[in-house]
Amino acid sequence: MKKIINDPYAVVDETISGILKAYPYHLRMSAESGRALVRADAPVKGKVGICTGGGSGHIPVFLGYVGPGLLDGVSVGNVFSSPSADDMLAATKEVNGGAGVLYVFGNYSGDTMNFEMAAEMADMEDIEVQMSIVSDDVASAPRNEKEKRRGVAGLVFAYKLAGAKAATMATLNEVKAVADRAIEETCSIGVALSPCTIPAAGKPTFTIADDEMEIGMGIHGEPGLQRSKMMPANDIAEAMTDKVIIDLPFNQGDEVAVLVNGLGATPPEELFILYNRIHDVLGEHGLNVWKTYVGEYATSMEMAGASLTLIRLNEEFKTLLDAPAFSPFLPQWK
């Protein structure tokens, strides 16, 4: 294992410390927890606070989306491990501006359990909390069992849309409605080419041959839909695009935003080669690409591979996607 680290058991805390030193004008640590970070100006009085959280190893998810027009706070767990309920409560209290708090997070059992516990503790402190759980990974369960699906890069669209809605000083119910609608209109699928190594474990999370790939593998190494020999980029793009189009399903004339995401060790050139064919396939199906994001938005340590996320847009979603937002990881996201 070759990693630029000191102590494998100190990776998360040293990462947080480095980020806080790099962006002191933007983020600050909660007074009650070293694993809870909030935007520097939190709480914003009268605005719905939005919190997320999850295991480390996925930067810029989760803490990369804290900032004006995005999220207000985040709780950070160990690598690929859920944050504690106490850390989530600490973030909740820091971002509460009096209008309630929305939790937006991925559909993983540990996260769900701890976020529900944090919400119960917040209620005892007279903070109203609601939850929107992202479940966009089409490979992890059929659509009629969507409640079993994992949350992956579709988190990004839920964050952006809910964050923009909250910035208009909308109510908690209104912000949650936007987040829930975004989740319903979002589909994702990934392809993995190599494993990653959790620092404290010191060994790869799974094994895959040099000439193999796996479509549908999860960001923690969860089994996918199909393992096969490596295919050309165009074939990979077609396989991924077809699966997400069929799932919603998307219809001719729909306007979509597209996110092509690198998992941590995929060069930008390869992501754009993928998008080159994805764009054409969408056009062949009569879908209109209104906005495109290509880059690293939800990684998995040093895993090689990519994911594709589509969201079907309406006029409100288009306005919210275009609304101003800022994070050091997404400067002037437009």
C-alpha positions as CSV (number, residue, x, y, z in Angstrom):
1,M,0.0,0.0,0.0
2,K,1.5,3.4,-1.1
3,K,-0.3,6.4,0.3
4,I,0.8,9.9,1.3
5,I,-0.2,9.6,4.9
6,N,1.2,9.6,8.4
7,D,-0.8,7.3,10.6
8,P,-3.5,5.2,8.8
9,Y,-5.7,5.7,11.9
10,A,-5.3,9.5,11.7
11,V,-6.2,10.0,8.1
12,V,-9.7,11.5,8.7
13,D,-8.7,13.9,11.4
14,E,-5.6,15.1,9.5
15,T,-7.7,15.6,6.4
16,I,-10.2,17.7,8.3
17,S,-7.4,19.7,9.9
18,G,-5.9,20.4,6.5
19,I,-9.1,21.5,4.9
20,L,-9.9,23.8,7.8
21,K,-6.4,25.4,7.5
22,A,-6.8,25.7,3.7
23,Y,-10.3,27.3,3.9
24,P,-10.7,29.1,7.2
25,Y,-12.8,31.8,5.7
26,H,-15.3,29.2,4.4
27,L,-15.6,26.4,7.0
28,R,-15.4,26.0,10.7
29,M,-15.5,23.1,13.2
30,S,-18.5,22.7,15.5
31,A,-17.8,23.7,19.1
32,E,-19.1,20.3,20.2
33,S,-17.5,17.9,17.7
34,G,-14.2,17.6,15.8
35,R,-16.1,15.6,13.2
36,A,-18.8,18.2,12.5
37,L,-18.1,21.1,10.0
38,V,-20.3,24.0,9.1
39,R,-20.2,27.0,6.8
40,A,-18.3,29.8,8.5
41,D,-21.4,32.1,8.7
42,A,-23.7,29.4,10.2
43,P,-26.4,29.6,11.3
44,V,-28.2,31.8,8.7
45,K,-31.2,33.3,10.6
46,G,-34.5,32.3,9.2
47,K,-33.1,29.9,6.6
48,V,-33.7,26.2,6.5
49,G,-30.4,24.5,7.5
50,I,-29.3,21.6,5.4
51,C,-27.0,18.9,6.7
52,T,-25.4,15.8,5.3
53,G,-22.9,13.3,6.3
54,G,-21.3,10.0,5.6
55,G,-18.0,8.1,5.6
56,S,-14.8,9.7,4.6
57,G,-13.0,8.6,1.4
58,H,-15.4,10.2,-1.1
59,I,-14.2,13.9,-1.3
60,P,-15.8,16.2,-2.5
61,V,-18.7,14.2,-1.0
62,F,-19.6,15.1,1.6
63,L,-17.9,18.1,3.1
64,G,-17.1,19.6,-0.4
65,Y,-20.7,20.7,-0.8
66,V,-20.9,22.9,2.3
67,G,-21.3,26.6,1.4
68,P,-23.7,29.4,0.3
69,G,-26.3,28.0,-2.0
70,L,-25.4,24.4,-1.0
71,L,-25.3,22.8,2.4
72,D,-24.9,24.3,5.8
73,G,-23.2,21.5,7.7
74,V,-21.8,18.0,7.6
75,S,-20.8,15.2,9.9
76,V,-17.8,13.1,9.0
77,G,-17.3,9.4,9.7
78,N,-14.2,7.2,9.4
79,V,-13.3,5.9,5.9
80,F,-16.4,4.2,4.5
81,S,-18.1,4.4,7.9
82,S,-21.2,6.3,9.1
83,P,-20.7,9.4,11.3
84,S,-22.1,9.1,14.8
85,A,-25.5,10.5,15.8
86,D,-23.7,12.8,18.3
87,D,-21.6,14.3,15.5
88,M,-24.7,14.8,13.4
89,L,-26.5,16.5,16.3
90,A,-23.6,18.8,16.7
91,A,-23.8,19.9,13.1
92,T,-27.6,20.3,13.4
93,K,-27.4,22.6,16.3
94,E,-24.8,24.7,14.6
95,V,-26.8,25.3,11.5
96,N,-30.2,25.8,13.0
97,G,-31.4,29.3,12.1
98,G,-34.9,28.8,13.5
99,A,-36.6,27.4,10.3
100,G,-35.8,23.8,10.8
101,V,-33.1,21.5,9.4
102,L,-33.2,19.0,6.5
103,Y,-31.0,16.0,6.4
104,V,-30.0,14.9,2.9
105,F,-27.9,11.7,2.8
106,G,-27.3,8.5,1.0
107,N,-29.3,5.3,1.6
108,Y,-27.0,3.2,3.7
109,S,-28.2,1.4,6.8
110,G,-25.6,2.9,9.2
111,D,-26.3,6.5,8.0
112,T,-30.0,6.0,8.2
113,M,-29.9,4.7,11.7
114,N,-27.6,7.4,13.0
115,F,-29.4,10.2,11.2
116,E,-32.7,9.1,12.6
117,M,-31.2,9.0,16.1
118,A,-29.8,12.5,15.6
119,A,-33.2,13.8,14.5
120,E,-34.8,12.4,17.6
121,M,-32.2,14.1,19.8
122,A,-32.7,17.3,17.9
123,D,-36.4,17.1,18.5
124,M,-35.7,17.0,22.2
125,E,-33.9,20.3,21.8
126,D,-36.9,21.8,19.9
127,I,-35.2,21.7,16.5
128,E,-37.5,20.4,13.7
129,V,-35.7,17.9,11.4
130,Q,-36.9,16.3,8.3
131,M,-35.0,13.8,6.0
132,S,-34.6,13.2,2.3
133,I,-32.8,10.0,1.6
134,V,-31.0,9.7,-1.8
135,S,-31.3,6.3,-3.6
136,D,-30.2,6.8,-7.2
137,D,-28.0,3.7,-7.9
138,V,-30.0,1.7,-10.5
139,A,-27.7,-1.3,-10.1
140,S,-28.4,-1.9,-6.5
141,A,-32.2,-2.7,-6.7
142,P,-35.0,-2.6,-9.2
143,R,-37.1,0.6,-9.4
144,N,-40.1,-1.1,-7.7
145,E,-37.7,-1.6,-4.7
146,K,-36.2,1.9,-4.9
147,E,-36.1,2.2,-1.1
148,K,-33.3,-0.4,-1.2
149,R,-31.1,1.5,-3.6
150,R,-27.8,3.0,-2.6
151,G,-27.2,6.8,-2.8
152,V,-24.2,7.7,-5.0
153,A,-23.4,10.7,-7.1
154,G,-27.0,11.7,-7.4
155,L,-26.5,13.3,-4.0
156,V,-24.9,16.2,-5.8
157,F,-28.1,17.2,-7.6
158,A,-30.1,16.8,-4.4
159,Y,-27.6,19.0,-2.6
160,K,-27.6,21.7,-5.3
161,L,-31.3,21.9,-5.7
162,A,-32.2,21.8,-2.1
163,G,-29.5,24.3,-1.2
164,A,-30.7,26.8,-3.8
165,K,-34.3,26.4,-2.7
166,A,-33.3,27.0,0.9
167,A,-31.4,30.1,-0.1
168,T,-34.7,31.6,-1.3
169,M,-35.9,31.4,2.4
170,A,-38.4,28.7,1.5
171,T,-40.0,26.7,4.3
172,L,-38.7,23.3,5.5
173,N,-41.6,21.5,3.8
174,E,-40.8,23.3,0.5
175,V,-37.1,22.5,0.6
176,K,-37.8,18.9,1.4
177,A,-40.3,18.7,-1.5
178,V,-37.6,19.9,-3.9
179,A,-35.1,17.4,-2.6
180,D,-37.5,14.5,-2.7
181,R,-38.6,15.4,-6.3
182,A,-34.9,15.6,-7.3
183,I,-34.3,12.2,-5.9
184,E,-37.2,10.7,-7.8
185,E,-36.0,12.2,-11.1
186,T,-32.4,11.1,-10.7
187,C,-30.7,7.8,-11.8
188,S,-27.0,6.8,-11.6
189,I,-24.8,3.8,-12.5
190,G,-21.1,3.3,-12.1
191,V,-18.3,1.2,-13.6
192,A,-15.2,0.1,-11.7
193,L,-11.9,-0.8,-13.1
194,S,-9.8,-1.2,-9.9
195,P,-10.3,-1.5,-6.2
196,C,-9.3,1.0,-3.5
197,T,-7.5,0.5,-0.2
198,I,-8.9,1.7,3.1
199,P,-5.8,3.0,5.0
200,A,-6.5,1.3,8.3
201,A,-7.2,-2.0,6.5
202,G,-4.1,-1.9,4.3
203,K,-5.5,-4.2,1.6
204,P,-7.8,-3.7,-1.4
205,T,-11.6,-3.7,-0.9
206,F,-12.1,-6.2,-3.6
207,T,-10.1,-7.9,-6.4
208,I,-10.5,-7.5,-10.2
209,A,-8.3,-8.6,-13.0
210,D,-6.3,-6.1,-15.0
211,D,-8.3,-6.9,-18.1
212,E,-11.7,-6.8,-16.3
213,M,-14.3,-4.2,-15.5
214,E,-17.6,-4.3,-13.5
215,I,-20.7,-2.4,-14.4
216,G,-22.8,-1.4,-11.5
217,M,-20.3,-1.8,-8.7
218,G,-20.9,0.4,-5.7
219,I,-18.6,3.1,-4.4
220,H,-17.5,0.8,-1.5
221,G,-16.9,-2.2,-3.7
222,E,-20.5,-3.6,-3.5
223,P,-21.2,-6.2,-6.2
224,G,-22.4,-4.8,-9.5
225,L,-24.6,-6.2,-12.3
226,Q,-22.0,-7.6,-14.6
227,R,-18.2,-8.3,-14.6
228,S,-16.7,-8.6,-18.1
229,K,-13.5,-8.0,-20.1
230,M,-12.6,-4.4,-20.6
231,M,-14.5,-2.7,-23.4
232,P,-13.8,0.4,-25.5
233,A,-15.0,3.7,-23.9
234,N,-17.9,4.0,-26.4
235,D,-19.3,0.6,-25.5
236,I,-19.0,1.4,-21.8
237,A,-20.8,4.7,-22.3
238,E,-23.6,3.0,-24.3
239,A,-24.1,0.4,-21.6
240,M,-24.3,2.9,-18.8
241,T,-26.5,5.3,-20.7
242,D,-29.0,2.7,-21.8
243,K,-29.4,1.4,-18.2
244,V,-30.3,4.8,-16.7
245,I,-32.5,5.9,-19.6
246,I,-34.7,2.8,-19.3
247,D,-34.9,3.0,-15.5
248,L,-36.8,6.2,-14.9
249,P,-37.8,5.9,-17.7
250,F,-36.8,9.1,-19.6
251,N,-38.9,10.1,-22.6
252,Q,-38.2,11.8,-25.9
253,G,-38.1,15.5,-25.4
254,D,-37.1,15.4,-21.8
255,E,-34.4,18.0,-20.7
256,V,-31.7,16.5,-18.6
257,A,-28.6,17.5,-16.6
258,V,-25.7,15.0,-16.9
259,L,-23.0,14.3,-14.4
260,V,-20.0,12.2,-15.5
261,N,-18.1,11.5,-12.3
262,G,-14.6,10.1,-11.8
263,L,-14.1,7.7,-8.9
264,G,-10.7,8.9,-7.8
265,A,-8.1,7.6,-10.2
266,T,-9.6,8.2,-13.7
267,P,-7.9,10.9,-15.8
268,P,-10.2,13.8,-17.0
269,E,-9.4,12.8,-20.6
270,E,-11.1,9.5,-20.1
271,L,-14.2,11.1,-18.5
272,F,-14.6,13.4,-21.5
273,I,-14.1,10.5,-23.9
274,L,-17.0,8.8,-22.0
275,Y,-19.1,12.0,-22.2
276,N,-18.4,12.3,-25.9
277,R,-20.4,9.2,-26.6
278,I,-22.9,9.6,-23.7
279,H,-24.0,13.0,-25.2
280,D,-24.6,11.4,-28.6
281,V,-26.5,8.4,-27.1
282,L,-28.8,10.8,-25.2
283,G,-29.5,12.7,-28.5
284,E,-30.3,9.4,-30.3
285,H,-32.9,8.8,-27.6
286,G,-34.4,12.2,-28.1
287,L,-33.1,13.7,-24.8
288,N,-31.9,17.3,-24.7
289,V,-28.8,18.0,-22.6
290,W,-29.4,21.3,-20.8
291,K,-26.4,21.2,-18.4
292,T,-23.3,19.0,-18.1
293,Y,-20.9,18.3,-15.3
294,V,-17.7,16.3,-15.9
295,G,-15.1,15.8,-13.2
296,E,-14.7,14.3,-9.7
297,Y,-17.9,14.8,-7.6
298,A,-18.2,11.6,-5.6
299,T,-15.0,9.6,-5.4
300,S,-14.0,6.3,-3.7
301,M,-10.4,6.8,-2.5
302,E,-8.1,5.8,-5.5
303,M,-10.7,3.6,-7.3
304,A,-10.4,3.7,-11.1
305,G,-13.7,4.0,-12.9
306,A,-16.6,6.4,-13.4
307,S,-20.3,6.9,-12.9
308,L,-23.1,8.5,-14.9
309,T,-26.0,10.4,-13.3
310,L,-29.0,11.9,-15.1
311,I,-31.7,14.1,-13.7
312,R,-34.9,15.0,-15.5
313,L,-35.4,18.7,-15.3
314,N,-38.4,21.0,-15.1
315,E,-38.3,24.8,-15.1
316,E,-37.9,25.1,-11.3
317,F,-34.9,22.7,-11.4
318,K,-33.3,24.6,-14.2
319,T,-33.6,27.9,-12.2
320,L,-32.2,26.2,-9.0
321,L,-29.3,24.6,-10.9
322,D,-28.3,28.0,-12.2
323,A,-28.6,29.8,-8.8
324,P,-25.4,31.1,-7.3
325,A,-23.5,28.7,-5.1
326,F,-20.0,28.5,-3.7
327,S,-17.6,25.9,-2.2
328,P,-13.9,25.8,-2.5
329,F,-14.4,22.4,-4.2
330,L,-17.0,23.9,-6.6
331,P,-16.1,27.6,-7.0
332,Q,-18.9,29.5,-8.7
333,W,-20.6,26.3,-9.8
334,K,-22.6,27.3,-12.8
